[in-house]
Amino acid sequence: MGIIDTLSAGFDRVTKRLWLIIVPVLLDVGIWIAPKLSINELSKQIVAALPSAPELGNQYQQSIEIIRTWLADFGAGANILSMLSMHALGLPSLTGTFAPKTLLFSAAHRSVEIHTWPALLGLVALLAMLSLFIGCFCLSLIAQEARDEEMDMAHVLQVTWRSWARLVRLIFAILLTLAMLVSAMSVMSGVLTLLSPALAWLALNLLALGSLWLSAYAGIIFFFTLRAIILDDMGIVHSLWSSLNVVHRNFLSAIGLILLVNIIQTGLLYIWRLLTVSTVGTLIGIVGNAYVGTGLVLASFIFYRDRFEAWQRSSTQATMGKGQP
């Protein structure tokens, strides 16, 4: 099945199972109507702490002013509640990406200010874990449809919990690896700077290019690793191995699917944003965004399942062929 046929199959199934979009719709509406969690005061603290050194020249002062303006605007507009968005798991949120111009209830006019950094860090961690759990639940529902199974909520909840626990471990492992790499790069940069500044500059540029390429490759692998974890209820190592094989055996089509998914999501988010000038338009945008996002995720599950099964069949045939005299 080609990419276009896969996308069509995904949207056809969502059209027949419209209840699959309930979770992302409710999440978007919840972010929209809930009071805003603001960090305006904390951003003002950062702005006030920025250094001011007129003797360093106008160019330095202009750079500091640009940073001050950006921090002030970001603090005034940011809503920490938008971290509940499931964008990291492939389900982009409309109200979690930008604030609609209209409000559904008066409660949304309220703003709850976060005054301390420990409170902010704790809230960010809590919302990130909750977003991950909601995302795993939503994806588990979609995966059950991709497996052509009847609705079994008990099984969905079991897969949700196991997938959430595995993704938390995977994220912590990635963060730990990144921290170790940054530390190693800092030490290496310091040593090379002592030996030769030019050599240090060259090494840092090569490392930056290598990191950029590695990040893009890791993003492709993680895209299908997530599918393996939830669709087949696999462990982390098994999922990474399955994802690697699916990507390497279908590299061009895998890249094409990921690019097409991101292009569709990004383009339609811009269109949905134009609708948020009114309450009705915002509701239409929320439902439309949930429908498209769910269809694309279901299509990606179908893509992975078909390629994974093809790989397993070819491996079985190869094994049987070797066993023949």
RAQUIRA-V132302 format. One record per residue. N is the residue number from 1. D_FIRST is the distance of its C-alpha to the first C-alpha in whole Angstrom. Layout:
N	D_FIRST
N	D_FIRST
This chain:
1	0
2	4
3	7
4	8
5	6
6	6
7	10
8	10
9	10
10	12
11	15
12	15
13	15
14	18
15	20
16	20
17	21
18	23
19	26
20	23
21	25
22	28
23	29
24	28
25	30
26	33
27	33
28	33
29	35
30	37
31	37
32	38
33	41
34	43
35	45
36	45
37	45
38	47
39	48
40	50
41	53
42	51
43	50
44	54
45	55
46	53
47	54
48	58
49	57
50	56
51	59
52	61
53	63
54	64
55	65
56	62
57	62
58	60
59	57
60	56
61	58
62	55
63	52
64	54
65	54
66	50
67	49
68	52
69	50
70	47
71	48
72	50
73	47
74	44
75	47
76	48
77	44
78	42
79	41
80	41
81	39
82	36
83	35
84	34
85	31
86	28
87	27
88	27
89	24
90	22
91	23
92	26
93	29
94	30
95	34
96	34
97	33
98	36
99	38
100	38
101	42
102	42
103	43
104	43
105	46
106	49
107	48
108	45
109	48
110	50
111	49
112	50
113	51
114	50
115	53
116	53
117	51
118	50
119	49
120	47
121	45
122	45
123	44
124	41
125	40
126	40
127	38
128	36
129	36
130	35
131	32
132	31
133	31
134	30
135	27
136	26
137	27
138	25
139	22
140	23
141	23
142	19
143	18
144	20
145	18
146	15
147	16
148	17
149	21
150	24
151	26
152	28
153	30
154	32
155	29
156	27
157	30
158	31
159	27
160	28
161	32
162	30
163	27
164	30
165	33
166	30
167	29
168	33
169	34
170	31
171	32
172	36
173	35
174	33
175	36
176	39
177	37
178	37
179	41
180	42
181	40
182	42
183	45
184	45
185	44
186	47
187	49
188	48
189	48
190	52
191	53
192	52
193	53
194	57
195	56
196	55
197	53
198	52
199	50
200	49
201	48
202	45
203	44
204	43
205	41
206	39
207	39
208	38
209	35
210	34
211	34
212	32
213	29
214	29
215	29
216	25
217	24
218	25
219	23
220	20
221	21
222	22
223	19
224	17
225	21
226	21
227	18
228	19
229	22
230	22
231	18
232	20
233	24
234	24
235	27
236	27
237	27
238	25
239	22
240	23
241	23
242	19
243	18
244	20
245	18
246	14
247	16
248	17
249	15
250	12
251	15
252	14
253	11
254	12
255	15
256	14
257	12
258	16
259	17
260	16
261	16
262	20
263	21
264	20
265	22
266	25
267	25
268	25
269	27
270	30
271	29
272	30
273	33
274	34
275	35
276	36
277	40
278	40
279	40
280	38
281	36
282	35
283	34
284	31
285	30
286	30
287	28
288	26
289	25
290	25
291	22
292	20
293	20
294	19
295	16
296	15
297	16
298	14
299	11
300	12
301	13
302	9
303	8
304	11
305	11
306	8
307	9
308	13
309	12
310	11
311	14
312	16
313	16
314	16
315	19
316	21
317	21
318	22
319	25
320	26
321	26
322	29
323	30
324	31
325	34
